[in-house]
Amino acid sequence: MVFISNTTNLSHITNLRRILWHNAYRVVPINNGQKFPFERAWPDLARHDPPHACRFVRPWQLGTGILCDGLRPVDNDIKDALLASTFNTWLYDRFGHAPFRHRSDSHSRLMLFRAAEGEPRKASCKNKATGNGVEILGRGNQFFSYGIHPSGAELQWIDGPLETPRDQLPMLTDEQCQEIIEYAAQLIDAGRKAFHPSNEPMPVREPTGDEWCIGDIKAALGAIPNVGCDWEFWFQIAAAVFDASNGSQDGFDAFVTWSCKARPRSNSADRLWHGLLSNPAHAITAGSLTWYARQYDLDWERPSRHGFSRLRPFQ
């Protein structure tokens, strides 16, 4: 059992993150007093070799998260002490020991597994009335791993990522993840469940012939500021990208990358995109991307129409 103190010693944080990278975890910087990343395009930065946060440690980002691509962290966010304990005991009895994170002021616990196959997306269940919920995190998510929680309590681990390399984590299959969500949903009387198999592709729509190339979509998003926007603006950009890409996986990935700074605490991009698949916002079209881009760059044009593919960086 190892306890890591959160200090202002930047070399200490640098060393911690380098050990995590040596153990094959992709680290994410977390702002002090927060538990979510606020870096622009933080998933892409974490996918660098080495991750961006291993090379730069800033005094206002002493917390460290871990990207969940290929991992299956089971996050118990059940407020009721008895129910939380019941879930923890069942999970241990059913799947055995796994590294787990906890803190002194909460019954919450995160148990760390890896995916048996691929990089599946998040699964979850929640009782909105009580606030009790369980999530199995996945691709594009992160979990706060080392530092001070916003409550003021220090995060602590039993056999954590510093001691347990990624390839030594116990594995969860899709079927086991579904079993966990079904058990948790019954335990907490959840009214909402979400589960996606690891091999489930984004639904494919019939080509229209009017789709934008992904380079044009990324260029438009690169011209549109993604800091501090409200929900309405966020939704309109999502709907415009959806129309431009005809709901493709590439379009979704580009929107999520842009969205990470606009709504860093939101996990609803996946739900929104799937909602658009069944109920498109017909009043918002690909042309809206051009209109928004030109609000910030009067001369903006789709790169493909100029015969080059240079992309602007995300702002």
C-alpha positions as CSV (number, residue, x, y, z in Angstrom):
1,M,0.0,0.0,0.0
2,V,1.5,3.3,-1.1
3,F,0.2,6.8,-0.2
4,I,1.3,9.6,-2.5
5,S,1.2,13.1,-1.0
6,N,0.2,16.0,-3.2
7,T,2.9,18.6,-2.8
8,T,4.0,21.7,-4.7
9,N,7.2,20.0,-5.6
10,L,7.1,19.8,-9.4
11,S,9.9,17.3,-9.6
12,H,7.9,15.0,-7.4
13,I,4.8,15.2,-9.7
14,T,7.1,14.8,-12.8
15,N,8.6,11.6,-11.3
16,L,5.1,10.3,-10.4
17,R,3.9,10.8,-14.0
18,R,7.0,9.2,-15.5
19,I,6.5,6.1,-13.4
20,L,2.9,5.9,-14.5
21,W,4.0,6.2,-18.1
22,H,6.7,3.6,-17.6
23,N,3.8,1.4,-16.3
24,A,2.0,2.1,-19.6
25,Y,-0.6,4.5,-18.3
26,R,-1.4,7.7,-20.2
27,V,-1.5,10.6,-17.8
28,V,-3.7,13.7,-17.8
29,P,-3.1,17.0,-15.9
30,I,-5.8,18.0,-13.4
31,N,-6.2,21.6,-12.2
32,N,-5.7,22.1,-8.5
33,G,-9.1,21.9,-6.7
34,Q,-10.7,20.1,-9.6
35,K,-11.1,16.5,-10.7
36,F,-11.5,17.0,-14.4
37,P,-9.0,18.0,-17.1
38,F,-9.3,21.5,-18.5
39,E,-6.6,21.2,-21.2
40,R,-7.6,21.8,-24.8
41,A,-7.9,18.5,-26.6
42,W,-6.7,16.6,-23.5
43,P,-7.4,13.1,-24.9
44,D,-5.1,13.7,-27.9
45,L,-2.4,15.2,-25.7
46,A,-2.6,12.1,-23.5
47,R,-2.2,9.9,-26.5
48,H,1.2,11.4,-27.4
49,D,4.3,9.2,-26.7
50,P,5.1,10.2,-24.0
51,P,1.9,11.9,-22.9
52,H,2.1,15.7,-22.9
53,A,1.7,15.8,-19.1
54,C,4.9,13.8,-18.6
55,R,6.9,16.6,-20.2
56,F,5.2,19.7,-18.7
57,V,4.1,20.0,-15.1
58,R,2.5,23.3,-14.2
59,P,2.0,24.6,-10.6
60,W,-1.7,25.0,-11.1
61,Q,-2.0,21.4,-12.4
62,L,-0.6,19.2,-9.7
63,G,-3.4,16.6,-9.9
64,T,-2.9,13.6,-12.2
65,G,-5.5,11.7,-14.1
66,I,-5.3,8.6,-16.3
67,L,-6.8,8.2,-19.7
68,C,-9.2,5.2,-19.9
69,D,-8.6,4.0,-23.5
70,G,-8.4,0.2,-23.2
71,L,-9.1,0.4,-19.4
72,R,-12.3,-0.5,-17.5
73,P,-12.3,1.4,-14.2
74,V,-15.4,0.6,-12.2
75,D,-16.4,3.8,-10.4
76,N,-18.7,3.3,-7.4
77,D,-20.4,6.6,-6.8
78,I,-23.1,5.3,-4.5
79,K,-23.8,7.8,-1.7
80,D,-25.6,5.4,0.7
81,A,-23.0,3.7,2.9
82,L,-24.7,0.3,3.1
83,L,-25.4,0.1,-0.6
84,A,-21.9,1.2,-1.4
85,S,-20.4,-1.4,0.8
86,T,-22.8,-4.1,-0.6
87,F,-21.6,-3.3,-4.2
88,N,-17.9,-3.3,-3.2
89,T,-18.2,-6.7,-1.5
90,W,-20.1,-8.2,-4.4
91,L,-17.6,-6.9,-6.9
92,Y,-14.7,-8.3,-4.9
93,D,-16.4,-11.7,-4.4
94,R,-17.4,-11.9,-8.1
95,F,-14.2,-10.7,-9.8
96,G,-11.4,-10.9,-7.2
97,H,-8.9,-8.3,-6.1
98,A,-8.1,-5.3,-8.3
99,P,-6.2,-2.1,-7.5
100,F,-8.6,0.4,-6.0
101,R,-8.7,4.1,-5.2
102,H,-10.5,5.5,-2.2
103,R,-10.5,8.5,0.1
104,S,-11.2,9.0,3.8
105,D,-14.3,11.2,3.5
106,S,-16.4,9.0,1.2
107,H,-17.7,5.5,0.7
108,S,-16.9,5.8,-3.1
109,R,-14.4,3.5,-4.5
110,L,-12.8,3.0,-8.0
111,M,-11.6,-0.5,-8.9
112,L,-9.1,-0.6,-11.8
113,F,-9.5,-3.2,-14.5
114,R,-8.4,-3.4,-18.2
115,A,-10.6,-4.3,-21.1
116,A,-10.3,-7.9,-22.3
117,E,-10.6,-6.6,-25.9
118,G,-10.4,-3.3,-27.7
119,E,-11.2,0.1,-26.3
120,P,-14.9,0.0,-25.3
121,R,-16.9,3.0,-24.4
122,K,-18.3,3.9,-21.0
123,A,-21.2,1.9,-19.4
124,S,-23.3,3.3,-16.6
125,C,-26.4,3.2,-14.5
126,K,-27.9,6.0,-12.3
127,N,-30.7,6.7,-10.0
128,K,-31.4,10.4,-10.7
129,A,-33.6,10.8,-7.6
130,T,-30.9,9.6,-5.1
131,G,-27.8,10.5,-7.1
132,N,-26.5,6.9,-6.7
133,G,-24.6,5.6,-9.7
134,V,-22.0,3.3,-11.1
135,E,-19.9,3.8,-14.1
136,I,-17.5,1.6,-16.0
137,L,-15.2,4.1,-17.7
138,G,-13.9,3.6,-21.2
139,R,-12.4,5.3,-24.3
140,G,-12.2,9.1,-24.1
141,N,-12.8,9.2,-20.3
142,Q,-10.3,9.7,-17.5
143,F,-10.3,9.2,-13.8
144,F,-8.5,11.4,-11.2
145,S,-5.8,9.1,-9.9
146,Y,-3.4,11.1,-7.7
147,G,-3.8,14.4,-5.8
148,I,-6.3,16.2,-3.6
149,H,-10.0,15.7,-4.3
150,P,-12.1,18.9,-4.4
151,S,-13.5,17.8,-1.0
152,G,-10.0,18.3,0.5
153,A,-9.3,14.6,1.0
154,E,-6.2,13.0,-0.5
155,L,-6.7,10.2,-3.0
156,Q,-5.3,6.9,-1.8
157,W,-4.7,3.5,-3.4
158,I,-4.3,-0.1,-2.6
159,D,-1.9,-1.6,-5.2
160,G,-2.4,1.4,-7.4
161,P,-1.1,2.2,-10.9
162,L,2.3,3.1,-9.5
163,E,2.8,-0.4,-8.2
164,T,0.7,-2.3,-10.8
165,P,1.7,-2.1,-14.5
166,R,-1.1,-1.9,-16.9
167,D,-0.5,-5.4,-18.4
168,Q,-0.9,-6.8,-14.9
169,L,-4.4,-5.5,-14.3
170,P,-7.2,-8.0,-14.1
171,M,-9.4,-8.0,-17.2
172,L,-13.1,-7.5,-17.7
173,T,-15.0,-8.8,-20.7
174,D,-18.0,-7.1,-22.3
175,E,-20.3,-9.7,-20.7
176,Q,-18.8,-9.1,-17.2
177,C,-19.2,-5.3,-17.6
178,Q,-22.8,-5.9,-18.6
179,E,-23.3,-8.1,-15.5
180,I,-21.8,-5.4,-13.3
181,I,-24.2,-2.7,-14.7
182,E,-27.2,-5.0,-14.3
183,Y,-26.3,-5.8,-10.7
184,A,-25.7,-2.2,-9.8
185,A,-28.9,-1.0,-11.6
186,Q,-30.9,-3.5,-9.5
187,L,-29.1,-2.5,-6.3
188,I,-29.7,1.2,-6.6
189,D,-33.0,1.0,-8.5
190,A,-31.5,2.8,-11.4
191,G,-33.9,4.4,-13.9
192,R,-31.2,4.7,-16.6
193,K,-28.7,2.3,-18.0
194,A,-26.2,2.5,-20.9
195,F,-24.0,-0.2,-22.2
196,H,-22.0,-0.5,-25.5
197,P,-20.1,-3.6,-26.5
198,S,-16.4,-3.1,-27.4
199,N,-17.0,-4.1,-31.0
200,E,-20.1,-1.9,-31.5
201,P,-19.4,0.5,-34.3
202,M,-21.0,3.9,-34.7
203,P,-24.2,3.3,-36.8
204,V,-23.6,4.0,-40.5
205,R,-26.0,6.1,-42.5
206,E,-26.6,6.0,-46.2
207,P,-24.1,8.4,-48.1
208,T,-25.7,11.6,-49.3
209,G,-22.9,12.7,-51.6
210,D,-22.7,16.0,-49.7
211,E,-20.5,14.9,-46.9
212,W,-17.5,17.1,-46.0
213,C,-14.0,15.4,-45.9
214,I,-12.8,15.1,-42.3
215,G,-10.0,17.6,-43.0
216,D,-12.5,20.3,-43.8
217,I,-14.5,19.5,-40.6
218,K,-11.3,19.7,-38.4
219,A,-10.3,22.9,-40.1
220,A,-13.7,24.5,-39.3
221,L,-13.5,23.4,-35.7
222,G,-10.0,24.8,-35.5
223,A,-11.3,28.2,-36.5
224,I,-14.1,28.2,-33.9
225,P,-13.1,29.0,-30.3
226,N,-14.1,26.2,-27.9
227,V,-13.7,28.0,-24.5
228,G,-16.6,28.8,-22.2
229,C,-19.4,28.2,-24.7
230,D,-22.9,27.5,-23.4
231,W,-25.0,24.4,-24.1
232,E,-26.9,25.9,-27.0
233,F,-23.7,26.8,-28.9
234,W,-22.2,23.3,-28.0
235,F,-25.3,21.6,-29.4
236,Q,-25.3,23.7,-32.6
237,I,-21.7,22.8,-33.3
238,A,-22.4,19.1,-32.7
239,A,-25.4,19.2,-35.0
240,A,-23.4,21.0,-37.7
241,V,-20.6,18.5,-37.5
242,F,-23.1,15.7,-37.5
243,D,-24.6,17.0,-40.8
244,A,-21.3,17.6,-42.4
245,S,-20.0,14.2,-41.6
246,N,-23.3,12.4,-42.0
247,G,-23.0,11.1,-38.5
248,S,-19.7,9.3,-39.1
249,Q,-17.3,8.0,-36.4
250,D,-14.6,10.4,-37.7
251,G,-17.0,13.3,-37.3
252,F,-17.9,12.2,-33.8
253,D,-14.2,11.9,-32.9
254,A,-13.5,15.4,-34.3
255,F,-16.4,16.9,-32.3
256,V,-15.4,15.2,-29.1
257,T,-11.8,16.6,-29.4
258,W,-13.1,20.1,-29.9
259,S,-15.7,19.6,-27.2
260,C,-13.3,18.6,-24.5
261,K,-12.4,22.2,-23.6
262,A,-15.9,23.6,-24.2
263,R,-17.5,21.2,-21.8
264,P,-14.7,19.5,-19.9
265,R,-17.1,18.1,-17.2
266,S,-19.6,16.6,-19.7
267,N,-19.9,13.0,-20.6
268,S,-23.0,13.6,-22.8
269,A,-21.4,13.9,-26.2
270,D,-22.0,10.2,-26.9
271,R,-25.7,10.4,-25.9
272,L,-26.2,13.6,-28.0
273,W,-24.6,12.0,-31.1
274,H,-26.8,8.9,-30.9
275,G,-29.8,11.2,-30.3
276,L,-29.0,13.0,-33.5
277,L,-28.8,9.6,-35.3
278,S,-32.4,9.0,-34.6
279,N,-33.6,12.6,-34.6
280,P,-31.4,14.9,-36.7
281,A,-31.6,18.7,-36.1
282,H,-32.6,19.4,-39.7
283,A,-32.5,23.2,-39.2
284,I,-28.7,23.0,-38.5
285,T,-26.7,22.0,-41.5
286,A,-23.0,21.7,-42.5
287,G,-23.3,25.3,-43.7
288,S,-23.5,26.3,-40.1
289,L,-19.9,25.3,-39.7
290,T,-18.9,27.7,-42.4
291,W,-21.0,30.4,-40.9
292,Y,-19.5,30.0,-37.4
293,A,-15.9,29.7,-38.7
294,R,-16.4,33.0,-40.6
295,Q,-17.5,34.7,-37.4
296,Y,-13.9,34.4,-36.2
297,D,-12.1,34.3,-39.6
298,L,-13.8,36.3,-42.3
299,D,-11.8,34.7,-45.1
300,W,-12.3,31.1,-43.9
301,E,-12.9,28.5,-46.7
302,R,-12.9,24.8,-46.7
303,P,-9.3,23.7,-47.4
304,S,-10.4,21.1,-49.9
305,R,-11.8,23.8,-52.1
306,H,-8.4,25.4,-52.3
307,G,-6.6,22.2,-53.2
308,F,-4.6,21.8,-50.0
309,S,-5.1,19.9,-46.8
310,R,-3.3,22.1,-44.2
311,L,-5.2,21.9,-40.9
312,R,-5.4,24.7,-38.3
313,P,-4.7,23.6,-34.7
314,F,-7.5,23.4,-32.3
315,Q,-7.8,26.6,-30.3
